């Protein structure tokens, strides 16, 4: 392959540029710098005093939408505009600077000019008789690869006039440029049509996967995901063991006597569900949402799960760059704890009662995240404390992984949606403690969790 050389316009020096040439061109094509086939300019900064309800339109990055100039949100200035900064038909407008790297370099041809227009400081203009072909080049990987090469050296993503002028562009003969432009006009609508269909298909798949996931969750907590095995015992036996363990802890002074106020939920001879506590028996048939296997048992969350609330840390106490991380409701996401905008508490150890442990389930009680939960199944990387409006569900007797499925199930999420305070999207500790949970025997809990993740992992492939 022959080498490529460039004669420097300022000094006349001839330099080999083989390392800059990305690929070979067909016969009749030539490599050139974009400055040799166009003129480019960067826009000006206009002060607030220049802005007016009438005057010259100032194009900004928001006016470039899907490769077209859209004038539905414009700024105008009364300042006199120099001729080189006036936008004319067939000029190409380019976003030259933006906080988002994805926006830098997006461009559009100006198809018509019905009134005076210019462009702002973060924009550039390219004027060329080869506008049709250059507009295609400005959407190519070749252009953006050169753009990435120059913008990565700055703290702000930007395209400068000098950098733009130095970009290499492969130029075909005029007639071939016209054919390329015509073919692109034929192909792009087809591609855009496929893109729209693909987006609809992706949305359908996401919605379908979410619906299937919810259905599997509901099947899991209704005893329909795995078969029942007689040898595994019953949930009633499990709940009796929990009650006996509580009585032992109360006797040893490790648990308050109030923890023994357990209720018993049972199906009466009238085929209705009743709840018996120390004072009375109450029919709760309207609270039971579905039937469960005979070996399962309904029970209140407070009877089998320890429920803890967070501490109301003042914002002034969460300014330290070091210390224990404090988990707020905004940190709870379906994918785990958020790892951005972390806050820490560097005070004394008197608040360790709010310490979060491995296998805890955190439930958001307020705001836009209400009802969202996260199960901390992995070993914690650091000490965590619960902030106010974060409910901590801790279970020594019921599988935390199975409890996590119940909390995420449509059954519990519907209860939260129906009973939350409509004023501030708030749920109370009382509501959470009163959740009626469908409990299977311990070994079945493990099998249910395993089967659930086997089925849902298929949807992620």
GIVEN-V404647 format. One record per residue. OMEGA is omega in radians with two decimals (999 if undefined). BURIAL is b if it has 16 or more other ideal C-beta (glycine too) atoms within 10 Angstrom, else e. D_CENTER is the distance of its C-alpha to the mean C-alpha in whole Angstrom. Layout:
OMEGA;BURIAL;D_CENTER  OMEGA;BURIAL;D_CENTER
//
This chain:
3.13;e;48  3.13;e;50  3.10;e;48  -3.14;e;47  3.11;e;48  3.08;e;47  -3.11;e;50  -3.06;e;49  -3.05;e;50  -3.02;e;51  -3.06;e;53  3.14;e;54  3.10;e;53  -3.02;e;52  3.07;e;49  -3.11;e;47  -3.13;e;43  -3.07;e;43  3.13;e;40  -3.07;e;38  -3.03;e;39  -3.11;e;36  3.11;e;38  -3.12;e;42  3.04;e;42  3.07;e;45  3.14;e;48  3.09;e;48  3.10;e;45  2.97;e;45  3.05;b;42  3.01;e;42  -3.06;e;41  3.11;b;39  -3.12;b;41  -3.12;e;44  -3.11;b;43  2.96;b;41  -3.12;e;41  3.13;b;38  3.04;b;37  -3.09;b;35  -3.10;b;35  3.00;b;36  3.13;e;34  -3.13;b;36  3.12;e;36  -3.13;e;36  3.12;e;39  -3.05;b;39  -3.11;e;37  3.10;e;39  3.08;e;38  -3.13;e;40  -3.06;b;41  3.09;b;39  3.08;b;36  -3.13;b;33  3.10;b;31  -3.09;b;27  -3.14;b;24  3.12;e;23  3.05;b;26  -3.10;b;25  3.11;e;23  3.07;e;23  -3.14;e;26  3.04;e;28  -3.13;b;29  -3.05;e;28  -3.14;e;30  3.12;e;29  -3.00;e;28  3.00;e;30  3.14;b;32  3.08;b;36  3.12;b;38  -3.10;e;42  3.11;e;43  -3.07;e;45  3.11;b;43  -3.04;e;45  -3.07;e;45  -3.14;e;43  3.09;e;40  -3.12;e;41  3.12;b;39  3.09;e;41  3.13;e;40  2.96;e;39  3.09;b;37  3.12;b;34  -3.06;b;31  3.00;b;29  -3.02;b;26  -3.08;b;27  -3.14;b;25  3.09;b;22  3.13;e;19  3.13;e;17  -3.10;e;18  -3.08;e;17  -3.13;e;19  3.11;b;22  3.12;b;25  -2.98;b;24  3.10;b;27  3.04;b;29  3.04;b;33  -3.06;b;35  3.13;e;37  3.11;e;39  -3.12;e;40  3.10;e;41  -3.07;e;41  3.12;e;41  2.98;b;38  -3.10;b;37  -3.02;b;33  -3.03;b;32  -3.12;e;32  -3.10;b;28  3.08;b;30  3.10;b;32  3.08;b;35  3.13;b;36  -3.09;b;40  3.06;b;41  3.11;e;43  -2.99;b;41  -3.11;b;38  -3.12;b;38  -3.14;b;37  3.11;b;36  3.08;b;33  3.11;b;32  -3.10;b;32  3.05;b;30  -3.02;b;27  3.04;e;28  3.14;e;27  3.11;b;30  -3.06;b;29  3.06;e;26  3.08;e;27  3.11;b;30  3.12;b;27  -3.12;e;25  -3.11;e;28  -3.06;b;29  -3.10;b;26  -3.13;e;25  -3.10;e;28  3.11;e;27  3.10;e;25  3.11;e;24  -3.09;b;23  3.07;b;26  3.12;b;29  3.14;b;32  -3.13;e;35  3.14;e;37  -3.14;b;34  -3.11;b;34  -3.08;e;38  -3.10;e;38  3.07;b;35  3.11;b;37  3.09;b;37  -3.03;b;39  3.06;b;42  3.05;b;43  -3.06;e;46  -3.09;e;46  3.11;e;47  3.05;e;44  -3.13;b;42  3.14;e;43  3.10;e;42  -3.12;e;39  3.13;e;38  -3.14;e;39  3.11;e;37  3.11;b;34  3.07;e;35  -3.00;e;35  -3.02;e;32  3.10;e;29  3.10;e;30  3.13;e;30  -3.14;e;27  3.09;e;25  3.08;e;26  -3.14;e;25  3.11;e;21  3.13;e;21  3.14;e;22  3.11;e;20  3.10;e;17  3.13;e;19  3.12;e;19  3.12;e;16  3.11;e;15  3.14;e;18  3.12;e;17  3.14;e;14  3.14;e;16  3.12;e;18  3.13;e;17  3.11;e;15  3.12;e;19  -3.14;e;21  3.12;e;19  3.13;e;20  3.13;e;23  3.09;b;23  -3.11;b;22  3.08;b;25  -3.10;b;28  -3.05;b;27  3.07;b;28  3.09;b;31  -3.07;b;33  -3.05;e;32  3.11;b;30  3.12;b;33  3.05;e;37  -3.13;e;38  -3.04;e;41  -3.08;e;44  -3.13;e;45  3.09;b;41  -3.09;e;43  3.07;b;41  3.10;b;39  3.08;b;42  3.12;e;43  -3.13;b;40  3.08;b;40  3.08;e;43  3.11;e;43  -3.14;b;40  3.13;b;42  3.13;e;45  3.09;e;43  3.14;b;42  3.12;e;46  -3.12;e;46  3.09;e;44  -3.14;e;46  -3.14;e;49  3.12;e;48  -3.13;e;47  -3.11;e;43  3.14;b;42  -3.11;e;43  -3.14;e;45  3.14;e;43  -3.11;e;40  -3.13;e;43  -3.11;e;43  3.01;b;41  3.07;b;41  3.12;b;42  -3.09;b;41  3.07;e;43  -3.09;e;44  3.12;e;48  3.09;e;51  3.13;e;50  3.08;e;47  3.13;e;45  -3.14;b;42  3.08;b;44  -3.11;b;42  2.99;e;45  -3.05;e;45  -3.00;e;48  -2.97;e;49  2.99;e;49  -3.07;e;47  3.07;e;45  -3.14;e;44  -3.09;e;40  -3.11;e;40  3.11;e;38  -3.11;e;35  -2.99;b;35  -3.08;b;33  3.11;e;34  3.11;e;36  -3.14;b;36  -3.09;b;38  -3.11;e;41  3.14;b;41  3.12;b;37  2.99;b;38  3.08;b;36  3.07;b;35  3.13;b;34  -3.09;b;31  -3.11;b;33  -3.09;b;36  -3.09;b;34  3.05;b;31  -3.09;e;31  -3.10;b;29  3.06;b;28  3.13;b;27  -3.13;b;26  3.14;b;28  3.11;e;27  3.02;b;27  -3.09;e;28  -3.14;e;26  -3.12;e;29  -3.06;b;29  -3.12;b;25  -3.04;e;26  3.08;e;27  3.14;e;26  3.12;e;27  -3.12;b;28  3.12;b;26  3.10;b;22  -3.11;b;22  3.11;b;19  -3.14;b;18  -3.12;b;16  3.13;e;13  -3.06;b;13  3.09;b;12  3.11;e;9  -3.10;e;10  -3.13;e;9  3.12;e;12  3.12;b;13  -3.09;e;10  3.09;e;12  3.11;e;12  -3.12;e;15  3.05;e;17  -3.06;b;20  3.11;b;23  -3.08;b;27  -3.13;e;30  -3.09;e;33  -3.05;e;35  -3.07;e;35  -3.09;e;36  -3.09;b;32  3.03;e;32  3.12;e;32  -3.14;b;28  3.12;b;28  -3.10;b;25  3.02;e;26  -3.12;e;25  3.00;b;24  3.00;b;24  -3.14;b;21  -3.08;b;19  3.12;b;19  -3.02;b;18  -3.01;b;20  2.94;b;20  -3.07;e;18  3.14;e;14  -3.06;b;13  -3.14;b;17  3.11;b;17  -3.09;b;14  3.07;b;16  3.12;b;15  -3.08;b;18  -3.07;b;20  -3.12;e;21  3.09;e;22  -3.09;e;24  -3.12;e;23  -3.10;e;23  3.11;e;24  -3.13;e;26  3.05;b;23  -3.12;b;24  3.06;b;23  3.09;b;23  -3.14;e;24  2.96;b;22  3.10;b;21  3.12;b;23  3.10;b;24  -3.07;b;25  -3.06;e;28  3.06;b;30  -3.00;e;33  3.11;b;34  3.11;b;31  3.13;b;29  3.13;b;26  3.09;b;24  3.09;b;26  3.09;b;25  3.11;b;21  3.14;b;22  -3.09;b;24  -3.12;b;21  -3.05;b;19  3.06;b;21  -3.13;e;21  -3.13;b;25  -3.12;b;24  3.08;b;20  3.07;e;23  3.13;b;25  -3.14;b;23  -3.08;e;22  -2.97;e;26  3.14;e;27  3.09;b;25  -3.05;e;26  -3.10;e;25  -3.08;e;26  3.13;e;23  -3.02;b;21  2.97;e;23  -3.05;b;24  3.05;e;27  3.12;e;28  3.12;e;31  -3.12;b;29  -3.10;b;27  -3.13;e;30  3.07;e;32  3.04;b;29  -3.02;b;32  3.02;b;31  -3.02;b;32  3.01;b;33  3.02;b;34  -3.02;b;37  -3.09;b;35  3.10;e;36  3.07;b;34  3.14;b;31  -3.14;b;30  3.13;b;31  -3.13;b;29  3.14;b;26  -3.11;e;27  3.13;e;27  -3.10;b;24  3.03;e;22  -3.10;e;24  -3.08;b;24  3.10;e;20  3.11;e;20  -3.11;e;22  -3.11;e;19  -3.08;e;17  999;e;19
//
